[in-house]
Amino acid sequence: MAVKKKAAKKAVAKKVAAAPKLKSIGTRQTKTQIIQAISDSTGLTKKDVSAVFSNLGELIQRHMQKRGSGEFQIPDTGVKVRRVKKPARKARMGRNPATGEEIKIAAKPAHTVVKVQALKA
C-alpha cells in the first residue's frame, strides 16, 4: 500500500500595517513653516534642511540653463521640471470676442519657458 505524504504547511504571510493616512494641509505654508516641518519630522537642523533646498535649487537651475539637459525630476516627489522652447509667432489678424471687431495681434519672438509637471501618483 502506498503511503501518502503530508503536504508541507505554507508560511502565512504577515499582514503589513497600512501607512497612516496623511492629513491634508488647508493653508499655504511659508518657506519658514516648510523648513520647520521637515526639520521636525526628520530630526535635521533647520540650517541643514535650508542647505538641501538651496542645493536642490542650484541643481535645477543648472539643468535648465542653455546647455543643460532641460529636464529634472525631483526624486520621491512625483515632480518633473522641464524646459520648453516656444517658437516665434507672426503678426496676424484676430477678432475681439466681445465686440466682433478685427484687431491686429502683434508678433512674438521665440522664447523658453520652464514648466513644472506633477507625475502620476
N, C-alpha and C positions, 0 to 999 in steps of 0.2 A: 504494500500500500504506500502511495506517495505521501510525503509529509509536506503540509502547506507551510510556506514561510510567512511569518508575520510581517506586515508592512511596517517600515520604519516610521516613527512618529515625526511629522514635519514640525519644524520650529514655528511657533506662532509669531507672526510679525507684530512688533510692538507698535502701538498707535503713537504717532508723533503728535505732540501737543501743537495745536494751531497757534500761529503767532498772534499775539494780542492785536485786536483791530485798532488802528491808529485813529485818533480823534482829529477831525478837521479843524483848521485854524481859520476863524471867521474874519479876522482883520489882517491887513497888510502889515508885515513886520519891517522894522527899520534894520539897517545894517548892524547896529549895535545889538539889537534883540536877536538877530540870526546868529551872530558870533557867540553871544551869551548862551543861547540854547544848545548850540553844537558843543561849546566848551563844557556845559553841564552834563550832556549825555555821553561825551567821550572821555572826559577826565583830562583833556588837554587844556593848557592855559589859553586865555583869550589871545595872547600875543602869538602863540603857535597857530591857532585857527586863522587869525588875521594874515599870518605869513603864508599859509596854504592858499587862501583866497587870492592873495596878491600874486603868488607864483602861477596860479591857475589862469589869472587874467593875462599875465605876460605870455604864457604858453599859447593861449587862444589868439592873442594879438600877433604872435609870430607865425601862426598858421594862416591868419587872414591877410598877412602882408602880400605885396605884389608877387613875390616869387615863392610864397608859402604854398602849402598843399591846398588851401581853400576849403578845407573841411576838418572839423574837430568834433569828436564825440566824447562827452564827459562820462567817464566810466560809472556804472551803477546808478545813474540818474535817469536814463532814458531821454537825454537831451543831446541834440546834434546842432552844431553851429556851422553854417556853410556860407561861402561867398558866391554870389550870383552876379554875372555880368549882364546888364540890361543894354540892349542895342540902342543906337541913336534913332530918334523918331523925326520924320519930316514934318514940315508945317502942313496943315490940312484944314479943310473947312469942316465945321461941325455945326450942330444945331442946339440952341438953348432949349432945354426941355420945358422950361416954364413958359416961355413966350413963343417958341417956334421960330425965332429969328435966327438967321445964319450968322455964325461967328467964325473968326479965324483962330485956330488953335496953333500956338507957336511951336517951333521945332524944339526938340530936347536933345542935348548931347548924350553920348553913351556914358554910362556910369556904373559903378559897382555898389551893390547893397549886401549887407550881411543879414542872413535870415537865421532865426532860431527855430528849430523844429522839435516837437515832442514826438518821441518814438513810440511804437506800440508798447503797451504795458504788458 
